[in-house]
Amino acid sequence: MRLQALSLGLLAITGVANAQYFSAGWTPGQPIPTEPAAAPTSWPQTSPEAGSNHASAPSKFLDELVTVGPVSAIMSLVGLNISGTRDFDWDERIPLITDSNYQDVIVNEELSTEEEEKRVWFLIITVTAGQPDGISKYVDTVFDQAYNHTLEKGDLPHVRFGRIDYLDVTSITTKWAVWSAPTLVVLIDRGQTLRFYQAGRMHLNADLLYQFLKEEAWRMREPWRSAFSPGGQREWVLDYLALVLSTVYSFFVRVPRWVMYVASGGAASVIINLLHKPSAQRPAPKPGPKPKEPSVPLATKGESTATSGKGQKSTSKRKGKQ
């Protein structure tokens, strides 16, 4: 039995072993065939981009979890749009002026001397991105219609239209000291001469804006001239403020929108609790020390009457002797 088991084990080993000396076609004197060297095992390496994508996967998941689906739908019921999608339609033929392209598009625009003297930029500063159903949307619609009306007439080749998203720029509006929108701007002299018009206070239509540009009625208003306007003595103040606010904005814009909502809500809750905190109750006054008992014992009522009676008798005796 042991011999049989040993023979079976040898057969199993020879079946598994890879012996090249006992190949079927080998003959004496024939060179031993060699097998190609095994390729070195290559271990998969993670690229930096893949690592960054893997690291940003949780944040993307949280963004999608909050901005898409039932959470976004619930927030929309109370008037908050945290989906990050724009639900407004702007005419794409009108260039969008931003902090990054303002210098290239307007200030450093390639123009001849004659074209530079006639160039007029008609801009709208809009907040439709934050108020899609407000007055800004109506002004945007009229502005687009005036642009189409101007193209149809074709008699204002020196006028160019542009749109500025108030919620997406910081430097431009700060340098111009514009703190509200919608606002219409007539810009000439490569941005050195500015005129502002509060669009929310005007009854606008496309034909009115066209006549406003054709007849140059905008010249009836004096341009913005102050110490802080372009070319003023204190223009650097707004330039510095614009730089600071742009830096702050570039930092906060990287934070997901839902995080900003949560953080602002928490901060507002803390401030409200502090403002409505009940006033601290004054501690009750401590009871004063008890009066000390006199060292001389007080006479009782009976003793006092007895002494008073004796005194009266002695005085009466003295009077009788006299």
Steps between C-alpha positions, in 0.01 A plus 500: 500500500784735581670419168181564309444831675861601434469420130181700471672797665793482258263492205321805630828688545628413153171612350526840664876557455626690196804293390641617168747209478225253439309673224363281224718641220838517673794306360860479618712789368204727446531833682272531792212729415476796728184669609475878487559671829185580683406862476541686827181538689374854465297638782234753411593851607250765589548824311473831686189588302335175597590568862354846483186367335471239773551766766238727348250218457346542850451874449341444160273240652390743772443774243282273289320370807401850610461686170315227309191313599253545786721737701518748212126463441420571864726806505340631182162502677631767738659702220859376518676372191794281611516293184754737346316499167395821330137513406516816286562556133736772379574590140837337437583756229538764769846457655519432871743743661689359799790605720735286293410628150408864571845630415525301177146558372444866592811679624747353250258458209677532166356812339612767261509860614166576335337185637630575849336843498163353400505178701214473750450203728146450626513266799250348738592391851251228583410285799275258315727215613386559858148631432369314196146633547574859600522832319848410378361228275260748339783748439711219353220413259458862390877534462514195270208633298674836461810318378297315235323824403837672455626218279188520285542875450874471440566872550701479825820319402703687762285374789581170665291320758634314801368326810651488850382244752500687830531177698797377298724808500664690782771725366294682236205590719726600789708735285180652365342521848192313378322339794159427349356352183357498237700797376558627146845639420615711206878466472726702270870594487607143575331506839616844613157662459201328659131580531267292718122458483286312751299273271258399772363854517440540126213382281703329230425347163713403202411801284569742785849360552566513126402868483705561813810377318426641156431854617779478759259604772744355749714813458235699688627351825834611634759222526619370832760745628632469853821435687435124469399493132743395225776760490411638845746571778372214716436248226763279663272452802237315298772316310645370826155414633421315177821299536416399857141406421607305192744299711231423757252408227747267329540318831133462582402405145692176545279397790200289392175690499326266742784549750450876478128459567564279803772730637298819446194339657699390804657845539159667470358266765783582740458875446123482551545303822747758627269790414197337662684367802311591822673748725687352791300497826645711775593298808281554805661732759665315784330543839690744723648398837258465791514781759705411807322453834579774754746400774288666775177306555191704443263544788172322485172677504428414863839623622469825307160577655627418849797729472285778361259460798786524754628810333161667523468415875840647583423823324163530682669451841748772426220739408317426830807580710540832334 
